[in-house]
Amino acid sequence: MKVFMIGGTGLLGSEAAKVLIERGHEVVSIALPPLPKGAVLPEKMKIEFGNYLEMSDDELREKLAGCEGFVFAAGVDERVEGPSPIYDLYKKYNIDPVKRLLGLCKECGVKHVVICGSYFSYFAKKWPEKQLTKWHPYIRSRIDQENEAMKFANDDFSVAVLELPYIFGTQPGRKPVWIFLVEQIMSMKGVTLYPKGGTTMVTVRQVGQAVAGALEKTEGGRCWPIGYYNMTWKEMLKIVHKYMDCPERPVITIPNWMYAMGGKQLIKEQQEKGIQGGLDMVKFTDIMCANTFISKTEGCVQLGVQPDDIEGAIGDSILLCRDILENKAETIGMKGE
């Protein structure tokens, strides 16, 4: 099928395009400039640089003409801070575009849609007692994004939202999310202090496979929990330490209250700057200190996601973070496409 993608130069979008093209699909995309230095895009992907938010409906209809599939691999995540209420920013980049674009997709005869979402939505539904949408504007926005998307789904129009977890892997010239972790570890002397808990994770290659699988296999509307490898923070940090050249560095588990105190200090600093984060970092203790695990049978296996080298992907991410911090690599960060 012919697939129109928003965000085709990003870490996830470019990998999804690569997998789709390998499977015989045609991919056309629009993305914000510049192309990250050193990034290699799929040779057969047709790319146009521009901001879809500034395009008229007629301009977007032109892009969608003749397409059977649409992938939204753009938007912003919980790292973004801004003026209060921060929910408005998430609405602008994650929710309003879905409502607009899926309406245009239906008009133009598109039949299959995939949206890159967040695994926080999965846990908001799994743990209603924690009231994650009440305390975290970002998580509320992702649930609202899912709900908006599902309104469009029917027997003739399939809509898949991928509830994506932490992702490892790199794109040359693109700053990894994990740079904050490397900075944290470097700021601690000889020991890594970290809370209990753990997370599910995937490689960027597996995300590409999940996008392609969801586009090909979803019927009606479905939110797919995505997770392949489950690790405690201690298990993950052992790998991180290896690629930071400190494999014997001990990890000391801190109590929940100590993590919450750090979150309280962060909120205070944000308030002093007149900004708000997408996560309430005190209430986030409930998530961070839990095992946010997802079985690969809940989504990945059904979508045809294959095993991959998760340790190698973690290592690549950490090595690029080190290069950035040592001024050996030139990168660009996230943009709200």
The 8 nearest C-alpha neighbors of each residue, nearest first, counted from 0:
[[1, 24, 67, 2, 25, 68, 66, 23],
 [0, 2, 25, 66, 67, 24, 26, 68],
 [3, 1, 68, 26, 69, 66, 25, 67],
 [2, 4, 69, 27, 28, 26, 68, 70],
 [5, 3, 28, 70, 69, 71, 7, 6],
 [4, 6, 71, 29, 28, 72, 7, 30],
 [7, 5, 30, 73, 72, 12, 8, 9],
 [6, 8, 12, 13, 28, 9, 5, 30],
 [9, 7, 13, 6, 12, 30, 34, 10],
 [10, 8, 12, 11, 7, 6, 13, 72],
 [9, 11, 12, 170, 13, 14, 8, 169],
 [12, 10, 14, 9, 13, 15, 203, 207],
 [11, 13, 7, 15, 9, 72, 14, 6],
 [12, 14, 7, 16, 8, 15, 11, 9],
 [15, 13, 17, 207, 11, 16, 12, 204],
 [207, 16, 14, 12, 18, 17, 13, 11],
 [17, 15, 13, 19, 14, 18, 20, 12],
 [16, 18, 14, 20, 15, 41, 19, 21],
 [19, 17, 21, 15, 20, 16, 207, 208],
 [20, 18, 16, 22, 24, 21, 17, 211],
 [19, 21, 24, 23, 22, 17, 18, 25],
 [22, 20, 18, 19, 23, 17, 24, 16],
 [23, 21, 19, 20, 24, 18, 211, 17],
 [22, 24, 20, 21, 19, 25, 0, 18],
 [23, 25, 20, 0, 19, 22, 1, 26],
 [24, 26, 1, 2, 20, 0, 23, 27],
 [27, 25, 2, 44, 3, 1, 16, 45],
 [26, 28, 45, 3, 44, 46, 4, 2],
 [29, 27, 4, 46, 7, 3, 5, 45],
 [28, 30, 47, 5, 48, 46, 49, 6],
 [31, 29, 6, 48, 49, 7, 5, 8],
 [30, 32, 49, 48, 50, 336, 33, 29],
 [33, 31, 34, 48, 30, 49, 35, 50],
 [32, 34, 35, 31, 48, 36, 331, 30],
 [33, 35, 32, 36, 8, 38, 31, 172],
 [36, 34, 172, 38, 173, 33, 37, 331],
 [35, 37, 172, 38, 34, 171, 330, 329],
 [36, 38, 171, 172, 35, 39, 170, 34],
 [39, 37, 171, 35, 36, 170, 172, 40],
 [38, 40, 37, 41, 171, 170, 42, 13],
 [39, 41, 42, 13, 38, 8, 44, 17],
 [42, 40, 17, 44, 43, 39, 16, 13],
 [41, 43, 44, 40, 45, 39, 17, 20],
 [42, 44, 41, 45, 20, 26, 25, 40],
 [45, 43, 26, 41, 42, 27, 46, 16],
 [44, 46, 27, 28, 43, 26, 47, 42],
 [45, 47, 28, 29, 27, 44, 48, 7],
 [48, 46, 29, 28, 49, 30, 45, 27],
 [49, 47, 30, 31, 29, 32, 46, 50],
 [48, 50, 31, 30, 29, 51, 47, 32],
 [51, 49, 52, 53, 31, 30, 336, 54],
 [50, 52, 54, 53, 49, 29, 336, 59],
 [53, 51, 50, 54, 336, 96, 55, 92],
 [52, 54, 51, 50, 55, 49, 56, 58],
 [55, 53, 51, 52, 58, 56, 59, 50],
 [54, 56, 58, 57, 59, 53, 52, 51],
 [55, 57, 59, 58, 60, 54, 103, 61],
 [56, 58, 60, 55, 59, 61, 54, 62],
 [59, 57, 55, 61, 56, 60, 54, 62],
 [58, 60, 62, 56, 61, 57, 63, 55],
 [61, 59, 57, 63, 62, 58, 64, 56],
 [60, 62, 58, 59, 64, 63, 57, 56],
 [63, 61, 59, 60, 64, 58, 3, 66],
 [62, 64, 60, 66, 61, 65, 59, 107],
 [65, 63, 61, 66, 62, 60, 107, 108],
 [64, 66, 63, 67, 1, 108, 107, 109],
 [67, 65, 1, 63, 2, 64, 68, 109],
 [66, 68, 109, 110, 1, 0, 2, 111],
 [69, 67, 2, 111, 66, 109, 112, 110],
 [68, 70, 112, 3, 2, 4, 111, 113],
 [71, 69, 4, 113, 112, 114, 72, 3],
 [70, 72, 114, 5, 73, 4, 115, 113],
 [73, 71, 6, 12, 115, 5, 70, 114],
 [74, 72, 6, 336, 71, 5, 335, 75],
 [73, 75, 335, 92, 93, 336, 76, 72],
 [76, 74, 335, 92, 93, 73, 79, 89],
 [75, 77, 78, 79, 74, 137, 89, 277],
 [76, 78, 277, 79, 137, 278, 75, 276],
 [79, 77, 76, 80, 277, 276, 75, 176],
 [80, 78, 77, 76, 276, 81, 75, 277],
 [81, 79, 276, 275, 274, 78, 277, 85],
 [80, 82, 274, 275, 85, 83, 79, 276],
 [83, 81, 274, 275, 85, 84, 273, 80],
 [84, 82, 85, 275, 274, 81, 273, 86],
 [83, 85, 86, 87, 82, 275, 88, 81],
 [86, 84, 83, 87, 88, 81, 82, 275],
 [85, 87, 89, 136, 84, 88, 90, 137],
 [88, 86, 90, 85, 89, 84, 91, 83],
 [87, 89, 91, 90, 86, 85, 92, 81],
 [90, 88, 86, 92, 91, 93, 87, 140],
 [89, 91, 94, 87, 88, 93, 92, 95],
 [90, 92, 88, 89, 95, 93, 87, 94],
 [91, 93, 74, 89, 90, 335, 94, 96],
 [94, 92, 74, 89, 90, 91, 96, 95],
 [93, 95, 90, 144, 97, 96, 92, 91],
 [94, 96, 98, 97, 91, 90, 99, 93],
 [97, 95, 99, 98, 94, 100, 93, 92],
 [98, 96, 100, 94, 99, 95, 101, 148],
 [97, 99, 95, 96, 101, 100, 102, 147],
 [100, 98, 96, 102, 97, 101, 95, 103],
 [99, 101, 103, 97, 102, 96, 98, 104],
 [102, 100, 104, 103, 98, 99, 97, 105],
 [101, 103, 105, 100, 99, 104, 98, 106],
 [102, 104, 106, 100, 101, 105, 107, 99],
 [105, 103, 101, 109, 107, 102, 106, 100],
 [106, 104, 102, 108, 103, 107, 109, 101],
 [105, 107, 103, 104, 108, 102, 109, 60],
 [108, 106, 104, 105, 109, 64, 103, 63],
 [107, 109, 105, 106, 110, 104, 67, 66],
 [108, 110, 67, 104, 68, 105, 66, 107],
 [109, 111, 156, 67, 68, 157, 108, 155],
 [112, 110, 68, 157, 214, 156, 109, 158],
 [113, 111, 69, 158, 68, 70, 157, 159],
 [112, 114, 159, 70, 160, 158, 214, 71],
 [115, 113, 160, 71, 70, 116, 161, 159],
 [114, 116, 161, 72, 160, 71, 113, 163],
 [115, 117, 162, 161, 163, 160, 114, 141],
 [118, 116, 162, 163, 119, 120, 164, 141],
 [117, 119, 162, 163, 164, 121, 120, 224],
 [118, 120, 122, 117, 121, 138, 123, 162],
 [121, 119, 123, 118, 122, 142, 117, 141],
 [120, 122, 118, 119, 124, 123, 125, 224],
 [121, 123, 125, 119, 124, 120, 126, 118],
 [122, 124, 120, 126, 131, 121, 125, 127],
 [125, 123, 122, 121, 126, 127, 120, 119],
 [124, 126, 122, 123, 127, 121, 120, 128],
 [125, 127, 128, 123, 124, 122, 129, 130],
 [128, 126, 129, 130, 124, 123, 125, 131],
 [127, 129, 126, 130, 131, 123, 125, 124],
 [128, 130, 127, 131, 126, 123, 285, 132],
 [131, 129, 133, 128, 127, 132, 134, 123],
 [130, 132, 133, 134, 123, 129, 135, 138],
 [131, 133, 139, 135, 138, 130, 134, 136],
 [134, 132, 130, 131, 135, 139, 136, 138],
 [133, 135, 131, 132, 279, 136, 130, 282],
 [134, 136, 278, 138, 132, 137, 279, 131],
 [137, 135, 139, 277, 86, 138, 140, 278],
 [136, 138, 277, 140, 139, 135, 77, 278],
 [139, 137, 141, 140, 135, 132, 136, 119],
 [138, 140, 132, 136, 142, 137, 141, 143],
 [141, 139, 143, 137, 138, 142, 144, 136],
 [140, 142, 144, 138, 143, 139, 120, 145],
 [141, 143, 145, 139, 144, 140, 120, 146],
 [144, 142, 140, 146, 141, 145, 147, 139],
 [145, 143, 141, 94, 147, 142, 146, 140],
 [146, 144, 148, 142, 143, 147, 149, 141],
 [147, 145, 143, 149, 148, 144, 142, 150],
 [146, 148, 144, 145, 150, 149, 143, 98],
 [149, 147, 145, 150, 146, 151, 144, 97],
 [148, 150, 146, 152, 151, 147, 220, 145],
 [151, 149, 148, 147, 152, 146, 153, 220],
 [152, 150, 149, 148, 153, 101, 156, 158],
 [153, 151, 220, 149, 156, 219, 157, 158],
 [154, 152, 219, 156, 155, 157, 151, 220],
 [153, 155, 219, 156, 157, 218, 152, 220],
 [156, 154, 153, 110, 157, 219, 152, 218],
 [157, 155, 110, 153, 152, 154, 111, 219],
 [156, 158, 219, 111, 218, 152, 220, 112],
 [157, 159, 220, 112, 152, 113, 111, 219],
 [160, 158, 113, 221, 222, 220, 112, 114],
 [159, 161, 222, 114, 113, 116, 115, 223],
 [160, 162, 223, 115, 116, 163, 222, 114],
 [163, 161, 118, 117, 116, 224, 225, 223],
 [162, 164, 117, 118, 225, 161, 116, 165],
 [165, 163, 118, 200, 166, 117, 199, 226],
 [164, 166, 200, 201, 167, 163, 199, 198],
 [167, 165, 201, 202, 200, 203, 164, 168],
 [168, 166, 202, 312, 313, 203, 316, 201],
 [169, 167, 312, 203, 316, 202, 315, 313],
 [170, 168, 316, 171, 315, 175, 167, 10],
 [169, 171, 173, 10, 38, 172, 168, 39],
 [172, 170, 38, 37, 173, 169, 36, 35],
 [171, 173, 330, 35, 36, 37, 329, 38],
 [172, 174, 330, 331, 170, 171, 35, 332],
 [175, 173, 332, 330, 331, 176, 172, 320],
 [176, 174, 177, 178, 173, 316, 320, 169],
 [175, 177, 178, 174, 179, 78, 180, 316],
 [178, 176, 175, 179, 180, 181, 316, 320],
 [177, 179, 320, 181, 180, 176, 175, 182],
 [180, 178, 182, 177, 181, 183, 176, 320],
 [181, 179, 183, 177, 182, 178, 184, 176],
 [180, 182, 178, 184, 183, 179, 185, 177],
 [183, 181, 185, 179, 180, 184, 186, 178],
 [184, 182, 180, 186, 181, 185, 179, 187],
 [183, 185, 181, 187, 186, 182, 191, 180],
 [184, 186, 182, 183, 187, 181, 188, 180],
 [187, 185, 183, 184, 182, 188, 181, 191],
 [188, 186, 184, 185, 190, 191, 189, 183],
 [187, 189, 190, 186, 185, 191, 184, 192],
 [188, 190, 187, 248, 191, 249, 185, 184],
 [189, 191, 249, 188, 248, 250, 187, 192],
 [192, 190, 250, 184, 251, 193, 249, 187],
 [193, 191, 251, 250, 252, 253, 190, 194],
 [192, 194, 252, 253, 191, 251, 195, 250],
 [195, 193, 253, 252, 288, 254, 196, 255],
 [194, 196, 288, 252, 193, 232, 197, 289],
 [197, 195, 288, 289, 290, 231, 232, 287],
 [231, 198, 196, 290, 232, 230, 291, 289],
 [199, 197, 291, 292, 230, 290, 229, 231],
 [198, 200, 229, 292, 226, 228, 293, 291],
 [199, 201, 165, 228, 226, 164, 166, 227],
 [202, 200, 166, 227, 226, 205, 228, 167],
 [203, 201, 167, 205, 204, 166, 168, 309],
 [202, 204, 206, 205, 168, 167, 166, 11],
 [205, 203, 207, 202, 206, 14, 208, 307],
 [204, 206, 208, 202, 203, 207, 304, 201],
 [207, 205, 209, 203, 208, 204, 210, 202],
 [15, 208, 206, 14, 204, 210, 205, 209],
 [207, 209, 205, 211, 206, 304, 210, 212],
 [210, 208, 206, 212, 207, 211, 302, 304],
 [211, 209, 207, 213, 208, 212, 15, 214],
 [212, 210, 214, 208, 209, 213, 19, 215],
 [211, 213, 302, 209, 215, 214, 210, 216],
 [214, 212, 210, 216, 217, 215, 211, 209],
 [213, 215, 211, 212, 111, 216, 113, 210],
 [214, 216, 212, 213, 211, 217, 111, 210],
 [217, 215, 213, 212, 214, 218, 302, 211],
 [218, 216, 213, 157, 214, 215, 159, 219],
 [219, 217, 157, 220, 216, 154, 221, 158],
 [220, 218, 157, 153, 154, 152, 158, 156],
 [221, 219, 158, 152, 157, 149, 159, 218],
 [220, 222, 159, 223, 158, 160, 219, 217],
 [221, 223, 160, 159, 161, 224, 162, 220],
 [222, 224, 161, 298, 162, 225, 160, 221],
 [225, 223, 162, 298, 297, 161, 121, 222],
 [226, 224, 163, 298, 162, 299, 223, 161],
 [225, 227, 293, 199, 295, 200, 201, 294],
 [226, 228, 295, 201, 200, 294, 199, 229],
 [227, 229, 200, 199, 226, 201, 230, 295],
 [230, 228, 199, 292, 198, 200, 227, 231],
 [231, 229, 197, 198, 234, 235, 232, 199],
 [197, 230, 232, 234, 233, 196, 198, 235],
 [231, 233, 197, 235, 234, 236, 196, 230],
 [234, 232, 236, 231, 235, 237, 250, 197],
 [235, 233, 231, 237, 232, 236, 230, 238],
 [234, 236, 232, 238, 237, 233, 230, 231],
 [235, 237, 239, 233, 238, 234, 240, 232],
 [236, 238, 240, 234, 235, 239, 233, 241],
 [237, 239, 241, 236, 235, 240, 242, 310],
 [240, 238, 236, 241, 242, 237, 243, 235],
 [241, 239, 243, 246, 245, 237, 238, 242],
 [240, 242, 246, 238, 244, 239, 243, 245],
 [243, 241, 244, 239, 240, 314, 317, 318],
 [242, 244, 240, 241, 245, 239, 317, 318],
 [245, 243, 241, 242, 246, 240, 239, 247],
 [244, 246, 240, 248, 243, 247, 241, 242],
 [247, 245, 241, 240, 248, 244, 237, 243],
 [248, 246, 245, 249, 240, 241, 237, 244],
 [247, 249, 245, 246, 190, 189, 250, 240],
 [250, 248, 190, 247, 191, 251, 189, 246],
 [249, 251, 191, 192, 190, 252, 233, 248],
 [250, 252, 192, 191, 253, 193, 249, 190],
 [253, 251, 194, 193, 195, 192, 250, 254],
 [252, 254, 194, 193, 192, 251, 257, 255],
 [255, 253, 257, 256, 194, 252, 258, 195],
 [256, 254, 258, 257, 259, 253, 194, 284],
 [255, 257, 259, 258, 254, 260, 284, 253],
 [256, 258, 260, 259, 255, 254, 253, 261],
 [257, 259, 261, 255, 260, 256, 262, 284],
 [258, 260, 281, 262, 256, 257, 261, 284],
 [261, 259, 263, 257, 262, 258, 256, 264],
 [262, 260, 264, 258, 259, 263, 265, 257],
 [263, 261, 280, 281, 259, 265, 260, 264],
 [262, 264, 260, 266, 261, 265, 281, 259],
 [263, 265, 267, 261, 262, 266, 268, 260],
 [264, 266, 262, 268, 267, 263, 269, 261],
 [267, 265, 269, 263, 268, 264, 270, 262],
 [266, 268, 264, 270, 265, 269, 271, 263],
 [269, 267, 265, 271, 266, 270, 264, 272],
 [270, 268, 266, 272, 274, 271, 267, 275],
 [269, 271, 273, 267, 272, 268, 274, 266],
 [270, 272, 268, 269, 273, 267, 274, 266],
 [273, 271, 269, 270, 274, 268, 275, 267],
 [274, 272, 270, 271, 269, 82, 275, 83],
 [273, 275, 82, 81, 269, 272, 270, 83],
 [274, 276, 83, 81, 80, 82, 85, 269],
 [277, 275, 80, 278, 85, 79, 81, 274],
 [276, 278, 137, 136, 77, 135, 85, 80],
 [279, 277, 135, 276, 280, 137, 136, 283],
 [280, 278, 282, 281, 135, 283, 134, 277],
 [279, 281, 262, 283, 282, 278, 284, 263],
 [282, 280, 259, 262, 283, 279, 263, 284],
 [281, 283, 284, 279, 280, 285, 134, 259],
 [284, 282, 280, 285, 286, 281, 279, 287],
 [283, 285, 287, 282, 286, 281, 288, 259],
 [286, 284, 283, 288, 287, 282, 289, 129],
 [287, 285, 289, 283, 284, 288, 291, 290],
 [286, 288, 284, 289, 285, 283, 196, 197],
 [287, 289, 196, 195, 286, 284, 285, 194],
 [290, 288, 196, 286, 287, 291, 197, 285],
 [289, 291, 197, 196, 292, 198, 288, 231],
 [292, 290, 198, 289, 197, 199, 293, 286],
 [291, 293, 199, 198, 290, 229, 294, 197],
 [294, 292, 226, 199, 295, 291, 225, 224],
 [293, 295, 296, 297, 226, 227, 292, 298],
 [294, 296, 227, 299, 226, 297, 300, 298],
 [297, 295, 300, 294, 298, 299, 301, 227],
 [298, 296, 295, 294, 224, 299, 293, 300],
 [299, 297, 224, 301, 223, 225, 296, 300],
 [298, 300, 295, 304, 302, 301, 225, 296],
 [299, 301, 296, 303, 302, 298, 304, 295],
 [302, 300, 298, 299, 303, 296, 297, 304],
 [303, 301, 212, 299, 300, 304, 209, 213],
 [302, 304, 300, 301, 212, 305, 299, 208],
 [303, 305, 299, 208, 302, 300, 205, 209],
 [304, 306, 303, 307, 205, 300, 208, 299],
 [307, 305, 304, 308, 205, 227, 309, 228],
 [306, 308, 309, 305, 202, 205, 204, 201],
 [309, 307, 311, 310, 312, 306, 202, 313],
 [308, 310, 312, 311, 307, 202, 313, 201],
 [311, 309, 313, 312, 308, 314, 238, 315],
 [310, 312, 314, 308, 309, 313, 315, 168],
 [311, 313, 168, 309, 315, 167, 314, 310],
 [314, 312, 310, 316, 167, 311, 315, 309],
 [313, 315, 311, 317, 312, 316, 242, 318],
 [316, 314, 312, 318, 313, 317, 168, 311],
 [317, 315, 313, 319, 314, 168, 318, 169],
 [316, 318, 320, 314, 319, 315, 321, 313],
 [317, 319, 321, 315, 320, 316, 314, 322],
 [320, 318, 322, 321, 316, 317, 315, 323],
 [321, 319, 317, 178, 323, 318, 322, 324],
 [322, 320, 318, 324, 319, 323, 325, 317],
 [321, 323, 327, 319, 325, 320, 328, 324],
 [324, 322, 328, 326, 320, 325, 321, 327],
 [323, 325, 321, 326, 322, 320, 327, 178],
 [324, 326, 322, 323, 327, 321, 328, 320],
 [327, 325, 323, 324, 328, 322, 329, 321],
 [326, 328, 322, 325, 323, 329, 324, 321],
 [329, 327, 323, 322, 326, 330, 172, 319],
 [328, 330, 172, 323, 327, 331, 36, 326],
 [331, 329, 172, 173, 174, 328, 35, 332],
 [330, 332, 173, 174, 172, 35, 333, 329],
 [333, 331, 174, 173, 334, 330, 175, 176],
 [332, 334, 335, 331, 75, 174, 173, 9],
 [335, 333, 336, 332, 75, 74, 31, 73],
 [336, 334, 74, 75, 92, 73, 333, 31],
 [335, 73, 74, 334, 31, 6, 50, 30]]
